[in-house]
Amino acid sequence: MTILVTIIHIFVCAFLVLVILLQQGRGGGMGAAFGGASQQVFGGAGAGNFLTRLTEMAAFTFMFTSIILAGLASQRGPSKYEEAAQALYLGESSASVSASASTPPAPPPLPLPTSVPIPEPTTATTTTPAPVPSTTTTPEPTAATTVVPPAPSTSTNP
């Protein structure tokens, strides 16, 4: 069933590409491709409606076969490649995986860790650091830097 749907899918895909390529562009028509005989080949209405319907049917068939193939692929078991990779990784000998006589045997797989030790949380005591004494010194006031306020004036204005 899968092979039949795959063959139909491939033919529909190729047919869809051809039908899309036959359709007219924005400026040109089928006259350029067939030498003006598009009215005679596709009927009085031209190629527009016929190719549009043909494209719709091909696109629907393409989507339908895609969905069917996706469903068929999801219902199958693991592929031969997945089984071989699992057998090589886990070191199991499977009946479906046959080693060739000309190939050397595979090295044994690395042992998988059974458990990873988790460090236990430590209870740390929180202490606040002591303040550090300041190393800068403030200069002592001297007479040269001392500001003396001016004396009040005793003069009277008449």
Sequence and secondary structure as in RCSB ss.txt:
>XXXX:A:sequence
MTILVTIIHIFVCAFLVLVILLQQGRGGGMGAAFGGASQQVFGGAGAGNFLTRLTEMAAFTFMFTSIILAGLASQ
RGPSKYEEAAQALYLGESSASVSASASTPPAPPPLPLPTSVPIPEPTTATTTTPAPVPSTTTTPEPTAATTVVPP
APSTSTNP
>XXXX:A:secstr
 HHHHHHHHHHHHHHHHHHHHHS  SS  THHHHTT HHHHH TT HHHHHHHHHHHHHHHHHHHHHHHHHHHHH
S   HHHHHHHHHHHT   SS    TTS          S                            TTT     
        
